[in-house]
């Protein structure tokens, strides 16, 4: 349980999204979490278009070290569940920026 408590899960709202300029499988989203906006790159283009992503309230792993994915900075990870056929958003009605406990 101590290891799980180290993970900072936050509610985010995807405010914009675009296809990655150099990778067909990646989408680049701008995610609002309270007063800050982060760029997050996700490998979900096989399941979602950028238009599908915008407006979704999602759960974000917020305390990951930023990484470059095909040259684009990613500052977190959006959580998805695999239903066996596709990836589904892990969503909530809580306001963006709220901690997930």
Order of alpha helices (4+ residues) and beta strands (2+ residues): alpha-beta-beta-beta-alpha-beta-beta-beta-beta-beta-beta
